[in-house]
Amino acid sequence: MQKENLKKGSAREFIYQTLRDKILRLELKPGVKISESEISDQLKMSRTPVRESFLKLSQEDLLEIYPQKGTFVSLIDLDLVEEGRFVRENIERAIVRVACDSFSDEHLFQLETNLKMQELCNEKRDYSRLYRLDDEFHRLLFFGCGKIRTWNMLQQMNTHFNRMRHLRLHSSLEWDVIVAQHREIFRLINEKRKDQAEEAMIKHLRLAVMEVDLLTAQYPEYFRFKEK
């Protein structure tokens, strides 16, 4: 019985993570209809763990389940985007201050190595890898400050914010500014200039909000707009 439960739990986690990644990377586009039978056939899994995964994703506002109508990938909710940005900004502005006080030479080296890779990927226009390096840059800040559980918590609540960031990969927006801002944040941490590093992080995270109008104009069908 325990072995069967383990297999069931492993199947459910696999389906959940697979669908979640596809939603975050926009492989499953906002608003698209999906079904338990379709996903079950695609992943060669039984319907029960698929149904359980659907329920878990709906609790995270990534799926919307309507009885008699079907299940849909949720639209990117601009209220949730703003809330995610607000929480992340207020935590990361504190993180860079901690980094200025406590970052070791090894953690600074890891950040600088990441930046070199960002610059190379930007030069080669490898934006998919650049997105991952962007995430890794911020994760390294939390890791270096001993706050990796805080980072993991942010990833759980920032799904709509992160989907909008992924949308940048399909737009004409340039990454030059983002990479330059990362370079500036690194420099200020290295120089232990806490106030300036905090301001640079605030400016960096607000860049995504400044781009909302461009993204919603280009992909209006992907968004649920703020209630007036």
N, C-alpha and C positions, 0 to 999 in steps of 0.2 A: 504493500500500500504506500509506504513512504517513497519507494522508487518511482511508482506511478505518479505521485504528487510532484516529485522533483521534475519528472519529465514534463508534466503539465505546466508547472511553473516556468520551466526553461522555455517551452514553446511559447507561452504567453509573453514572456520577456522579449524573446526574439521577434515576435510579430509586432509588439509595441514599439521596440526600438527601430525596427525596419520602417514602419509606417511613420513614426515620429520624424526620422531622418528625411524621409521622402517629402513630408510636409514642410519641414524647415528649409530644405533645399529647393522647394517649389517644383519638385518632380511631380508631386500631386498638387495641382494648382488650386489657389483659393476659389471656392465655389463649386468645384467639380464634385459630382456624385460618385460615391463608391458603395459597394455592397459586400456583405459578409461572404457570399458565395464567390464573388469575383476574387477577393483577396485570398480566400481559402484555396481556390484553384491555382492562383498565381504562386503562392508560397507553399503549396502542397501540404497544408495543415488542416486540421479539423475545424469545424465551425465554432466550437465552444471557446478555445483560446482567442480566436479572432473576435468574437463577440465581447469577451472580457477586455481585450485591447481597445476596442472601439469605445467602451464605457470609460476606460481610464483616459483616453485621449479627449473624450468629450468633457471630462472633469478638468482638463487642462485648457479648455477653450480652443482646441485644435480641430475637433469634429463637432458637428451639430446633428443630432439625431431627432428626426421628426417621425412619430408613428404614422403609419399609412402613407408616408411620403418618401422617406428614405434618409440616408446618411450623406452629409455633405462636408467637405473640407471647409472649415470656417474662413470667412473673409478676414483680411488683416484689419483688426479693430484699432482705429486711431486712438481711442481712449486708452486701450491697453498698451499701445506703443508708447504713449506719453507717460503712463504710469511706470512702465518698465524703465524708460529713460530717466525718470525722476529718481527712482530707487537706485539705479546704477550710478547716476551722477553723484548722489550724496554719499554713497559708499566709496566710490573710486576716488573722489576728491580727498577722502580721509586716507585711503590706501597709499596714495602718492606721498602724503606727508609722512606716513610710517616708513615708506621706502626710503625717503631722504635720510631718516635717522638710522635705519637698521639694515639696509641692503648690503650684502657682502660683495666682495670683488667677484666671486663666482656667479652670483646672481646678475651683477652688472654685465659680466661677460656673456651670459646667456641672453640677456636683452639685446646686447650689441650684435651678437651673432644672428639673432632673429631679425634685427633691422637690416643687416647686410643682405639676408635672403629676401626681405621685402623689397629692397631696392632692385635686386636682380630680377625678381618676378615682375615688378612694375615695368622695368626696362623691356622685358620679354613679353609683356602683356599677358602673363599667366595669372589671370584674375581669380580663378578658382583656388589656386594654391595661395595667392595673396590673401584671400579671405581667411583661409585657415591660419596663416601666419599672423593676421590681424588678431584673431581670437587668441592665439597662443601668446602674443605680446601681452595682452591684458591678463591672461591666466598666469603668466610668469610673475606679474606684479603681485598678485594675490599669493602665489606660491612662495615667493621670496619674503613675504611679510608673515608667513605662517597662517594664512587665512583661506586655505583652499576649500574648506567647507562653505565658506561664504560665497566663493566663486560658484560652486556647484549649486547653491541655493538660487543665485541670480540666474543661472542658466535655466532653471525650472520655471521661473516666473517671467523670463524675458523672451518667450517664444515668438510673440507677435513683433516685438522690436527686432529680433534676429531675422525673422522672415522678411521684414522690410529691408534689412541690410543685405540679404541675399538678392533682393530685387535689383540692387545696384549692379550686380554682375551682368544683368541683362539690359542695363540702360547705358546711356552714353556718358555717364558721369565719370570723371577722372579720379584716379587714386593718388595722384601726385600730392594733393593737399593732405590726405590722410597719412601718407608715409612721412611727409615733412613734419606733421604734428607729432607723430610717434618719435621721430628723431629729436624734436624739441623737448618732449617729456623726458626722454632718456637723458638728455644733456642736463636738464634742471635737477633731476634726481642725482646724477653723478656729481653735480656741484652743490648738492644739499640745499637747494633754494626752495624751501617748502611753499612759501606763499605763491611764487611764480609757477611752481609745478602744479599746484592746485588750480590756479587760473587756467593754465594750459590744458589740464584735463577737462575742466568744465567746458571750455571752448571746443575741445575735440568731440565730446559726447553730444554737444548741441548741434554739431554739424549735420547729424542724421535728421534732426527735426527741421533744420533749415531746408533740407532736400525733399521734405514731404510733398510740397506743392508740385515739384517737378515729377516725382514718382506717381502721385495720384493723377496727374494730368496724362501721363504716359500709359498708366495701367488702371484706369478708373474701375474696371470690372473686378479688380482684386481687393478692393477696400470697402470696409464699412465706415462711413464717415461719422465724425463726432456729432453727437446730438446738440442741436442749437439750444 
